[in-house]
Amino acid sequence: MRRSERTRGPAGTGRGAPGIRPPRQRRRRVLVIVVIAVVIALIVALVMAVSAVQRWVFSATAASPAVGTVILAPPLSKARLALDESGMDAAQRDATQYLSQQPTAYWLTPEQDPPGRAGRTVSALTSAARDQDVSLALVIYGLPGRDCGNHSAGGLSEGEYHRWIDEIATALGAAPDVQKIVVLEPDSLALAPQCDNVAERAAQLRDAVDRLQVARTWIYLDGGHSSWLSPSEMAELITRVDVADRVRGFATNVSNYQSTYDEFAYAHAVAAELDGMHAIVDTSRNGVASAGSEWCNPPGQRVGDPGGTYGDDVVDTNLWIKPPGESDGPCQGGPAAGVWWPQAAQTLTADVLTSDAQ
């Protein structure tokens, strides 16, 4: 027998058979793959555990809004954007500049921040709040059939609204270290009896509240104001939503002009029927509080006290929720609702800018 024949093994099983690894090599390769997979799984589990612990810590140590709370002056506000436009005289520009620097809630509407953009906007705002070490106040305003066809009519379809809220909630949840204040759908409850859709509104708001349950997010429902519904009527509407264990409370005087004193008294009266709910009060445009029942661009109004000035055992604090300078609607010479109105900005800041100049 030739030498080469003596060293050749059975066909396909010899040392030189191409593509075939000895059993020991195959076992070693499988062992390496298993070890790598286990290590990756452990890393992923560790990251998830750390993230869960962080979120728990942020939730457990979260403080509710209170006197001294400072919210972001949104870099995306209409006042800030208006400064890039022409058409304002010097006094109007000074007023707009001043208002662009004031801590004020940012309004999320589907017209300005539609589905697909809203999450990016919220992420940008939470990042800015984090950088400045302040809280973020948001108003969510996009319900189907919004404002009952009045000056702020609009909103999304049911399905779009669910997706929009989910997108907002995801972005809020990605910032557990930032205190977030959410005013959910102003006027939605107080208008519901007039719109004959109380049951529908209660169900829509309940669903939105459930979707917005993320760390360090304090939710306030619509609470009307002191010159609208009675405290018992407003409390009954809030009760219908049935989310007392998942919201902080309700917001009063949003986009209105009632006095801080009257709003605190009203908030106490409403809360007394709601077993422990808290409130926040909008003081952005109630500096003179002479509008009475007029809600659409009443003349002669002024900005109110800055946010974080007042609070007690029921009212967490006051905030600027409606951005001063944005129109209430096409009345008293104003543009469409939500459009920047330089003349109103000048009027609202007349006393502040005059005193600053002296």
C-alpha positions in Angstrom: 0.0 0.0 0.0 1.2 3.5 -0.8 2.1 5.9 1.9 -0.7 8.3 1.0 -3.3 5.5 1.1 -2.2 4.4 4.6 -2.9 7.9 6.1 -6.2 8.5 4.4 -9.3 8.0 6.6 -12.8 7.0 5.5 -14.2 9.1 2.7 -15.4 12.5 3.9 -14.2 12.1 7.5 -10.4 12.6 7.3 -8.4 15.5 8.6 -8.2 17.0 5.2 -11.9 16.9 4.4 -12.9 20.4 3.4 -15.6 22.3 5.5 -15.7 19.8 8.3 -14.6 20.8 11.8 -13.6 18.2 14.4 -16.3 17.8 17.2 -14.0 19.6 19.8 -13.8 22.7 17.6 -17.5 22.7 17.0 -18.2 22.5 20.7 -15.8 25.3 21.4 -17.5 27.5 18.8 -20.9 26.8 20.3 -19.6 27.5 23.8 -18.2 30.9 22.7 -21.5 31.9 21.0 -23.4 30.9 24.2 -21.1 32.9 26.4 -21.4 36.0 24.2 -25.2 35.7 24.1 -25.3 35.4 27.9 -23.1 38.4 28.4 -25.3 40.5 26.0 -28.4 39.4 27.8 -26.8 40.3 31.2 -25.8 43.7 29.9 -29.3 44.4 28.5 -30.9 43.2 31.8 -28.5 45.4 33.8 -29.3 48.5 31.6 -33.1 47.8 32.0 -32.7 47.3 35.7 -30.7 50.6 36.2 -33.3 52.4 34.0 -36.2 51.0 36.1 -34.4 52.0 39.4 -33.8 55.5 38.0 -37.4 55.9 37.0 -38.6 54.6 40.4 -36.2 57.0 42.2 -37.5 59.9 40.1 -41.1 59.0 40.7 -40.6 58.4 44.5 -38.7 61.7 45.0 -40.9 63.8 42.6 -42.2 67.0 44.2 -45.5 68.5 42.9 -45.6 72.1 41.6 -45.4 74.6 44.4 -44.6 78.2 45.3 -41.2 78.8 43.8 -41.7 76.5 40.8 -40.1 78.0 37.7 -41.1 76.8 34.3 -39.4 77.0 31.0 -39.7 80.1 28.8 -40.2 78.1 25.6 -37.6 78.7 22.9 -40.3 77.7 20.4 -42.9 80.2 21.7 -44.9 82.3 19.3 -43.4 85.4 21.0 -39.9 84.2 20.3 -40.8 83.3 16.7 -42.4 86.7 16.2 -39.1 88.4 16.9 -37.8 87.1 13.5 -40.6 88.8 11.6 -41.0 92.4 10.5 -44.0 94.7 10.9 -43.7 95.6 14.6 -42.9 99.1 15.8 -40.3 99.6 18.6 -42.8 99.4 21.5 -44.4 96.2 20.1 -41.0 94.6 19.6 -40.0 95.5 23.2 -43.2 94.0 24.5 -42.7 90.8 22.4 -39.1 90.5 23.5 -40.2 90.8 27.2 -42.9 88.2 26.9 -40.6 85.8 25.0 -38.4 85.7 28.1 -41.2 84.9 30.6 -41.8 81.4 32.0 -44.9 80.3 30.2 -46.6 77.1 29.2 -46.2 75.8 25.7 -49.4 74.8 23.9 -49.2 71.6 21.9 -51.8 71.8 19.2 -52.2 69.5 16.1 -52.0 72.6 13.9 -48.5 73.6 15.1 -47.2 70.2 16.3 -49.1 67.5 14.4 -48.6 63.7 14.8 -45.1 62.9 13.7 -43.8 66.2 15.0 -45.2 66.5 18.5 -42.8 64.0 20.0 -39.8 65.9 18.6 -41.1 69.2 20.0 -41.6 67.7 23.5 -38.1 66.2 23.4 -36.6 69.5 22.5 -38.6 71.2 25.3 -37.6 68.7 28.0 -34.0 69.0 26.9 -34.1 72.8 27.2 -35.8 72.5 30.7 -33.1 70.0 31.8 -30.3 72.4 30.6 -31.8 75.3 32.5 -32.8 73.2 35.6 -36.4 74.3 35.4 -39.8 72.6 35.1 -41.7 72.2 31.8 -45.4 73.2 31.5 -47.4 71.9 28.5 -51.0 72.5 27.5 -52.4 69.6 25.4 -55.1 71.0 23.1 -56.3 68.8 20.3 -59.4 66.9 21.2 -61.8 65.8 18.5 -64.4 68.6 18.0 -62.3 71.0 20.1 -64.0 74.2 21.4 -67.4 73.2 20.1 -66.8 75.0 16.8 -66.0 78.3 18.4 -62.9 80.5 17.7 -60.5 77.6 18.6 -62.4 74.9 16.6 -60.4 72.0 15.3 -58.8 69.0 16.8 -58.0 65.5 15.6 -60.0 62.4 14.8 -60.3 59.8 17.6 -57.6 57.5 16.1 -55.2 60.4 15.4 -55.7 61.8 18.8 -54.8 58.5 20.5 -51.6 58.3 18.4 -50.8 61.9 19.1 -51.2 61.5 22.9 -49.1 58.3 22.7 -46.3 60.2 20.9 -46.4 63.0 23.5 -46.4 60.5 26.4 -43.4 58.6 24.9 -41.4 61.8 24.7 -42.4 62.8 28.3 -41.5 59.4 29.6 -38.0 59.7 28.1 -37.3 62.6 30.5 -38.0 61.2 34.0 -35.6 63.6 35.5 -37.6 66.7 34.4 -40.7 67.9 36.3 -43.5 68.1 33.8 -46.8 69.9 34.3 -49.6 69.0 31.8 -52.8 71.0 31.5 -55.1 68.7 29.7 -57.6 70.2 27.2 -58.7 73.5 28.6 -62.4 74.2 28.3 -63.1 70.6 27.4 -65.1 69.9 30.6 -66.6 73.4 31.3 -67.9 73.6 27.7 -69.2 70.0 27.7 -72.8 70.8 29.0 -73.1 73.5 26.3 -71.9 71.1 23.7 -74.1 68.3 25.0 -71.1 65.8 25.0 -70.3 65.3 28.7 -70.1 61.5 28.5 -68.0 61.6 25.4 -65.6 64.2 26.8 -65.2 62.3 30.1 -64.3 59.1 28.2 -61.8 60.9 25.9 -60.1 62.6 28.8 -60.0 59.4 30.9 -58.3 57.6 28.0 -55.8 60.5 27.6 -55.0 60.5 31.3 -54.3 56.8 31.2 -51.9 57.2 28.2 -50.0 60.0 30.0 -49.1 58.1 33.1 -45.3 58.7 33.0 -42.8 59.6 35.7 -42.8 63.1 37.2 -45.7 64.3 35.1 -48.4 66.2 37.0 -51.7 66.3 35.1 -54.4 68.9 35.7 -57.9 68.7 34.1 -60.0 71.6 32.9 -61.5 73.4 35.9 -63.2 76.4 34.2 -63.1 79.6 36.2 -65.0 81.6 38.8 -67.3 83.4 36.4 -68.5 80.3 34.5 -69.9 77.2 36.2 -70.7 76.9 39.9 -68.2 75.0 42.0 -70.6 72.1 42.4 -71.2 71.9 38.6 -67.5 71.9 37.9 -66.8 69.3 40.5 -69.4 67.0 39.1 -67.9 67.3 35.6 -64.4 66.5 36.9 -65.9 63.5 38.9 -67.4 62.1 35.7 -63.9 61.7 34.3 -63.1 59.3 37.2 -59.3 59.7 37.3 -58.9 61.2 40.8 -56.1 58.7 41.6 -54.2 59.5 38.4 -54.2 63.3 38.2 -52.9 66.0 40.4 -56.0 68.1 40.1 -57.5 70.8 37.9 -56.5 74.1 36.3 -58.6 77.3 36.6 -58.7 80.6 34.7 -56.9 79.2 31.7 -57.0 81.8 28.9 -59.3 84.0 31.1 -58.9 87.2 33.1 -60.5 86.6 36.6 -58.7 87.8 39.7 -56.3 85.6 41.6 -58.3 86.1 44.8 -61.5 84.9 43.1 -59.8 82.0 41.5 -58.2 80.8 44.7 -61.6 80.9 46.4 -63.2 79.1 43.5 -60.5 76.4 43.5 -61.1 75.8 47.2 -64.8 75.5 46.6 -64.4 73.0 43.8 -61.7 71.0 45.6 -63.9 70.7 48.7 -66.2 68.5 46.6 -63.4 66.4 45.2 -61.8 64.9 48.2 -58.3 66.1 48.1 -57.7 67.3 44.5 -55.3 70.2 44.0 -55.3 73.1 41.5 -53.2 75.5 39.6 -54.4 79.0 38.6 -53.5 80.9 35.4 -52.4 84.4 36.2 -50.9 85.3 32.8 -53.4 88.0 32.0 -55.3 88.9 35.2 -53.2 91.9 36.3 -56.3 94.2 36.5 -59.0 91.5 36.3 -61.6 94.0 34.9 -63.0 91.8 32.1 -66.0 90.5 33.9 -67.6 87.9 31.7 -65.8 89.0 28.5 -63.3 86.4 27.5 -62.4 87.4 23.9 -59.6 90.0 23.9 -61.2 92.3 26.4 -59.4 95.7 26.2 -57.2 97.3 28.9 -55.9 94.0 30.5 -52.4 93.5 31.9 -50.2 90.6 32.7 -50.6 89.1 36.1 -48.2 88.0 38.8 -45.4 85.6 37.7 -45.8 81.9 38.1 -44.7 80.4 41.4 -45.7 83.4 43.4 -48.7 82.1 45.3 -49.9 78.8 46.7 -51.6 77.1 49.6 -52.8 73.7 50.8 -55.2 73.4 47.8 -53.7 75.6 45.0 -50.2 74.2 44.3 -49.2 77.5 42.7 -50.1 80.0 40.0 -48.5 79.8 36.5 -48.6 81.7 33.2 -50.6 79.2 31.1 -52.1 81.2 28.3 -49.2 83.0 26.5 -49.9 86.7 26.8 -49.9 88.3 23.3 -51.7 85.5 21.6 -55.2 86.4 20.4 -58.3 84.8 21.8 -60.0 85.0 18.4 -61.2 87.4 15.8 -62.8 89.9 18.1 -61.9 93.4 19.4 -59.8 93.8 16.3 -57.7 90.7 17.0 -56.5 88.0 14.6 -57.5 84.3 14.7 -57.2 82.5 18.0 -53.6 81.7 18.9 -52.0 84.1 16.4 -49.4 86.5 17.8 -50.9 90.0 18.2 -48.3 92.7 18.8 -50.8 95.3 19.8 -52.1 93.0 22.6 -48.6 92.3 23.7 -47.9 96.0 24.0 -51.1 96.6 26.0 -50.6 93.7 28.4 -47.1 94.7 29.3 -47.7 98.5 29.5 -47.4 98.7 33.2 -44.4 96.3 33.5 -42.3 97.9 30.8 -43.1 101.4 32.1 -42.0 100.5 35.6 -38.9 98.9 34.3 -38.0 102.0 32.4 -38.2 104.2 35.5 
